């Protein structure tokens, strides 16, 4: 599984990254988790607000997300 966190590095971006890492550990899912902070790369996903959660090249969530939501999105991907 490939997971990308799109964002400039704000508190919500960091929280989303940490939630994704924790969810993968809890679900015992092997994933490559990347932080994408360059805006030219972020715009390639047609995302106008951050943070954004991308799983296997599909944008699945935008904005501040609670841990349960992140875990559910990863589990169902």
DSSP file (Angstrom, degrees, kcal/mol; ACC not computed):
  #  RESIDUE AA STRUCTURE BP1 BP2  ACC     N-H-->O    O-->H-N    N-H-->O    O-->H-N    TCO  KAPPA ALPHA  PHI   PSI    X-CA   Y-CA   Z-CA
    1    1 A X              0   0    0      0, 0.0    31,-2.5     0, 0.0     2,-0.5   0.000 360.0 360.0 360.0 142.4    0.0    0.0    0.0
    2    2 A X  E     -a   32   0A   0     29,-0.2    54,-3.4    31,-0.0     2,-0.4  -0.973 360.0-176.1-118.8 122.6    1.2    3.5   -0.8
    3    3 A X  E     -aB  33  55A   0     29,-3.2    31,-2.8    -2,-0.5     2,-0.4  -0.964   2.3-171.4-121.5 133.1    0.0    6.4    1.4
    4    4 A X  E     -aB  34  54A   0     50,-2.8    50,-2.7    -2,-0.4     2,-0.6  -0.979  12.7-154.6-125.3 137.9    0.8   10.0    0.9
    5    5 A X  E     -aB  35  53A   0     29,-2.9    31,-3.2    -2,-0.4     2,-0.5  -0.955  16.1-156.2-108.2 117.0    0.1   12.9    3.2
    6    6 A X  E     +aB  36  52A   0     46,-2.6    46,-1.7    -2,-0.6    45,-0.7  -0.831  40.8  97.6 -97.8 124.8   -0.2   16.1    1.2
    7    7 A X  S    S-     0   0    0     29,-2.6    -2,-0.1    -2,-0.5    35,-0.0  -0.868  74.1-102.0 167.5 161.3    0.5   19.4    3.0
    8    8 A X  S    S-     0   0    0     -2,-0.3    29,-0.1     1,-0.1    -1,-0.1   0.547  74.7 -86.7 -79.0  -8.7    3.0   22.1    3.9
    9    9 A X  S    S+     0   0    0     27,-0.1    -1,-0.1     1,-0.1    28,-0.1   0.614  73.0 153.5 112.6  17.5    3.8   20.8    7.4
   10   10 A X     >  -     0   0    0      1,-0.1     4,-2.2     4,-0.0     5,-0.2  -0.122  62.6 -94.5 -68.7 173.5    1.2   22.4    9.6
   11   11 A X  H  > S+     0   0    0      1,-0.2     4,-2.4     2,-0.2     5,-0.1   0.878 127.1  51.5 -59.0 -39.9    0.0   20.8   12.8
   12   12 A X  H  > S+     0   0    0      2,-0.2     4,-2.3     1,-0.2    -1,-0.2   0.855 108.2  52.1 -67.6 -34.1   -2.9   19.0   11.1
   13   13 A X  H  > S+     0   0    0      2,-0.2     4,-2.2     1,-0.2    -2,-0.2   0.918 111.3  46.4 -65.8 -43.8   -0.5   17.6    8.4
   14   14 A X  H  X S+     0   0    0     -4,-2.2     4,-2.6     2,-0.2    -2,-0.2   0.907 112.3  50.8 -65.1 -42.1    1.8   16.2   11.1
   15   15 A X  H  X S+     0   0    0     -4,-2.4     4,-2.6     2,-0.2    -2,-0.2   0.913 109.9  49.9 -62.4 -43.2   -1.2   14.8   13.0
   16   16 A X  H  X S+     0   0    0     -4,-2.3     4,-2.3     2,-0.2    -2,-0.2   0.914 110.8  49.7 -62.5 -43.0   -2.5   13.1    9.8
   17   17 A X  H  X S+     0   0    0     -4,-2.2     4,-2.3     2,-0.2    -2,-0.2   0.948 112.6  46.7 -59.7 -49.4    0.9   11.6    9.1
   18   18 A X  H  X S+     0   0    0     -4,-2.6     4,-2.5     1,-0.2    -2,-0.2   0.880 111.7  51.4 -62.6 -38.7    1.1   10.2   12.7
   19   19 A X  H  X S+     0   0    0     -4,-2.6     4,-2.6     2,-0.2    -1,-0.2   0.889 109.5  50.2 -65.1 -39.1   -2.4    8.9   12.6
   20   20 A X  H  X S+     0   0    0     -4,-2.3     4,-2.2     2,-0.2    -2,-0.2   0.917 111.5  47.9 -65.1 -43.2   -1.6    7.1    9.3
   21   21 A X  H  X S+     0   0    0     -4,-2.3     4,-2.0     2,-0.2    -2,-0.2   0.940 114.3  46.5 -61.8 -47.5    1.5    5.5   10.8
   22   22 A X  H  X S+     0   0    0     -4,-2.5     4,-2.7     1,-0.2    -2,-0.2   0.896 111.4  51.5 -63.2 -41.6   -0.4    4.4   13.9
   23   23 A X  H  X S+     0   0    0     -4,-2.6     4,-2.7     1,-0.2    -1,-0.2   0.908 109.1  50.1 -64.0 -42.1   -3.3    3.0   11.9
   24   24 A X  H  X>S+     0   0    0     -4,-2.2     5,-2.6     2,-0.2     4,-0.6   0.903 112.4  47.7 -63.5 -40.4   -1.0    0.9    9.7
   25   25 A X  H ><5S+     0   0    0     -4,-2.0     3,-0.8     3,-0.2    -2,-0.2   0.944 113.6  46.8 -64.1 -47.2    0.8   -0.5   12.8
   26   26 A X  H 3<5S+     0   0    0     -4,-2.7    -2,-0.2     1,-0.2    -1,-0.2   0.887 117.2  42.8 -62.9 -39.7   -2.5   -1.3   14.5
   27   27 A X  H 3<5S-     0   0    0     -4,-2.7    -1,-0.2    -5,-0.2    -2,-0.2   0.502 108.0-126.4 -84.3  -3.9   -3.9   -2.9   11.4
   28   28 A X  T <<5 +     0   0    0     -3,-0.8     2,-0.5    -4,-0.6    -3,-0.2   0.911  56.0 153.5  56.4  45.6   -0.6   -4.7   10.7
   29   29 A X      < -     0   0    0     -5,-2.6     2,-0.5    -6,-0.2    -1,-0.2  -0.906  42.8-136.4-106.5 128.7   -0.6   -3.3    7.2
   30   30 A X        +     0   0    0     -2,-0.5     2,-0.3    -3,-0.1    -5,-0.0  -0.747  39.7 160.1 -83.5 125.8    2.7   -2.8    5.4
   31   31 A X        -     0   0    0     -2,-0.5     2,-0.7   -10,-0.1   -29,-0.2  -0.995  44.5-128.4-146.6 149.3    2.7    0.6    3.7
   32   32 A X  E     -a    2   0A   0    -31,-2.5   -29,-3.2    -2,-0.3     2,-0.6  -0.905  32.2-164.4 -94.1 118.5    5.1    3.2    2.3
   33   33 A X  E     -a    3   0A   0     -2,-0.7     2,-0.4   -31,-0.2   -29,-0.2  -0.928   8.7-176.9-113.1 121.4    4.0    6.5    3.9
   34   34 A X  E     -a    4   0A   0    -31,-2.8   -29,-2.9    -2,-0.6     2,-0.6  -0.888  22.8-140.8-119.1 146.4    5.3    9.7    2.3
   35   35 A X  E     -a    5   0A   0     -2,-0.4     2,-0.6   -31,-0.2   -29,-0.2  -0.929  16.4-162.9 -99.7 125.0    5.0   13.3    3.2
   36   36 A X  E     +a    6   0A   0    -31,-3.2   -29,-2.6    -2,-0.6   -27,-0.1  -0.941  23.4 157.3-109.5 112.4    4.5   15.5    0.1
   37   37 A X        +     0   0    0     -2,-0.6     2,-0.5   -31,-0.2    -1,-0.1   0.547  39.5 101.5-113.3 -11.7    5.2   19.1    1.0
   38   38 A X    >>  -     0   0    0      1,-0.1     4,-2.0     2,-0.0     3,-0.8  -0.651  64.4-146.0 -79.5 123.5    6.1   20.6   -2.4
   39   39 A X  H 3> S+     0   0    0     -2,-0.5     4,-2.4     1,-0.3    -1,-0.1   0.796  96.1  59.5 -64.4 -29.5    3.1   22.5   -3.7
   40   40 A X  H 3> S+     0   0    0      1,-0.2     4,-0.5     2,-0.2    -1,-0.3   0.871 109.9  44.2 -66.5 -33.1    3.7   21.7   -7.3
   41   41 A X  H X4 S+     0   0    0     -3,-0.8     3,-0.5     2,-0.2     4,-0.4   0.865 111.6  53.3 -74.7 -37.5    3.4   18.0   -6.4
   42   42 A X  H ><>S+     0   0    0     -4,-2.0     3,-1.8     1,-0.2     5,-0.9   0.912 104.0  55.9 -62.9 -42.7    0.3   18.6   -4.3
   43   43 A X  H ><5S+     0   0    0     -4,-2.4     3,-1.9     1,-0.3    -1,-0.2   0.722  90.9  73.3 -64.8 -21.0   -1.4   20.4   -7.1
   44   44 A X  T <<5S+     0   0    0     -3,-0.5    -1,-0.3    -4,-0.5    -2,-0.2   0.747  95.4  52.7 -62.4 -22.3   -0.9   17.3   -9.3
   45   45 A X  T < 5S-     0   0    0     -3,-1.8    -1,-0.3    -4,-0.4    -2,-0.2   0.311 115.2-118.3 -94.4   7.4   -3.7   15.7   -7.2
   46   46 A X  T < 5 +     0   0    0     -3,-1.9     2,-0.5     1,-0.2    -3,-0.2   0.849  62.3 152.5  56.9  37.1   -6.1   18.6   -7.8
   47   47 A X      < +     0   0    0     -5,-0.9    -1,-0.2     1,-0.1    -2,-0.1  -0.863  25.8 178.0-100.4 126.3   -6.1   19.3   -4.1
   48   48 A X        +     0   0    0     -2,-0.5     2,-0.3     1,-0.1    -1,-0.1   0.565  68.6  40.8-104.5 -12.0   -6.8   22.9   -3.1
   49   49 A X  S    S-     0   0    0      2,-0.0     2,-0.3   -42,-0.0    14,-0.2  -0.974  84.9 -99.7-135.0 152.6   -6.7   22.5    0.6
   50   50 A X  S    S+     0   0    0     -2,-0.3     2,-0.2    12,-0.1    14,-0.2  -0.875  79.2  45.8-129.1 160.9   -4.5   20.5    2.9
   51   51 A X        +     0   0    0    -45,-0.7    12,-2.9    -2,-0.3     2,-0.4   0.520  67.5 175.8 -77.1 162.5   -3.9   18.2    4.6
   52   52 A X  E     -BC   6  62A   0    -46,-1.7   -46,-2.6    10,-0.2     2,-0.5  -0.988  23.8-140.9-133.8 145.2   -5.0   15.5    2.2
   53   53 A X  E     -BC   5  61A   0      8,-2.7     7,-2.9    -2,-0.4     8,-1.3  -0.929  17.8-172.3-108.5 123.4   -4.8   11.7    2.5
   54   54 A X  E     -BC   4  59A   0    -50,-2.7   -50,-2.8    -2,-0.5     2,-0.5  -0.967   2.2-172.2-118.1 125.5   -3.9    9.8   -0.7
   55   55 A X  E >  S-BC   3  58A   0      3,-2.6     3,-1.4    -2,-0.5   -52,-0.2  -0.978  75.2 -15.8-121.1 123.1   -4.1    6.0   -0.7
   56   56 A X  T 3  S-     0   0    0    -54,-3.4    -1,-0.2    -2,-0.5   -53,-0.1   0.902 129.7 -52.3  49.0  48.0   -2.7    4.2   -3.8
   57   57 A X  T 3  S+     0   0    0    -55,-0.3     2,-0.5     1,-0.2    -1,-0.3   0.586 115.8 112.4  69.4  15.4   -2.8    7.4   -5.8
   58   58 A X  E <   -C   55   0A   0     -3,-1.4    -3,-2.6     0, 0.0     2,-0.5  -0.976  69.2-127.5-119.2 126.8   -6.5    8.2   -5.0
   59   59 A X  E     +C   54   0A   0     -2,-0.5    -5,-0.2    -5,-0.2     3,-0.1  -0.597  36.7 166.1 -71.0 119.6   -7.4   11.2   -2.8
   60   60 A X  E     +     0   0A   0     -7,-2.9     2,-0.3    -2,-0.5    -6,-0.2   0.529  56.6  20.6-115.3 -10.8   -9.6    9.7    0.0
   61   61 A X  E     -C   53   0A   0     -8,-1.3    -8,-2.7     4,-0.0     2,-0.3  -0.982  54.4-163.2-161.0 147.9   -9.7   12.5    2.5
   62   62 A X  E     +C   52   0A   0     -2,-0.3   -10,-0.2   -10,-0.2   -12,-0.1  -0.965  53.8   2.6-131.3 147.8   -9.2   16.2    3.0
   63   63 A X  S    S-     0   0    0    -12,-2.9   -12,-0.3    -2,-0.3     2,-0.3  -0.168 107.3 -11.0  79.4-171.0   -8.8   18.4    6.1
   64   64 A X        -     0   0    0    -14,-0.2     2,-0.4   -12,-0.0    -2,-0.1  -0.468  68.5-175.3 -67.4 126.7   -8.5   17.5    9.7
   65   65 A X        -     0   0    0     -2,-0.3   -46,-0.1   -53,-0.2     2,-0.1  -0.983  21.7-124.7-129.0 137.2   -9.4   13.9   10.2
   66   66 A X     >  -     0   0    0     -2,-0.4     4,-2.1     1,-0.1     3,-0.5  -0.350  32.4-106.2 -73.9 159.8   -9.8   12.0   13.5
   67   67 A X  H  > S+     0   0    0      1,-0.2     4,-2.9     2,-0.2     5,-0.2   0.886 118.3  56.0 -54.7 -45.0   -7.8    8.8   14.0
   68   68 A X  H  > S+     0   0    0      1,-0.2     4,-2.3     2,-0.2    -1,-0.2   0.886 108.5  48.3 -58.0 -39.5  -10.9    6.5   13.6
   69   69 A X  H  > S+     0   0    0     -3,-0.5     4,-2.5     2,-0.2    -1,-0.2   0.924 112.6  47.4 -67.1 -45.3  -11.6    8.0   10.2
   70   70 A X  H  X S+     0   0    0     -4,-2.1     4,-2.3     1,-0.2     5,-0.2   0.928 112.9  49.2 -61.7 -45.7   -8.0    7.6    9.0
   71   71 A X  H  X S+     0   0    0     -4,-2.9     4,-2.7     1,-0.2    -1,-0.2   0.914 111.4  49.5 -60.2 -44.5   -7.9    4.0   10.3
   72   72 A X  H  X S+     0   0    0     -4,-2.3     4,-2.1    -5,-0.2    -1,-0.2   0.910 110.3  50.0 -62.5 -43.7  -11.2    3.2    8.5
   73   73 A X  H  < S+     0   0    0     -4,-2.5     4,-0.4     1,-0.2    -1,-0.2   0.906 114.4  44.6 -62.9 -41.4  -10.0    4.7    5.2
   74   74 A X  H >< S+     0   0    0     -4,-2.3     3,-1.0     1,-0.2    -2,-0.2   0.921 112.6  51.4 -68.6 -43.3   -6.8    2.7    5.3
   75   75 A X  H 3< S+     0   0    0     -4,-2.7    -2,-0.2     1,-0.2    -1,-0.2   0.853 113.7  44.2 -62.1 -35.9   -8.5   -0.5    6.4
   76   76 A X  T 3<        0   0    0     -4,-2.1    -1,-0.2     1,-0.2    -2,-0.2   0.434 360.0 360.0 -92.1   0.3  -11.0   -0.2    3.5
   77   77 A X    <         0   0    0     -3,-1.0    -1,-0.2    -4,-0.4    -2,-0.1   0.485 360.0 360.0 -78.7 360.0   -8.5    0.7    0.8
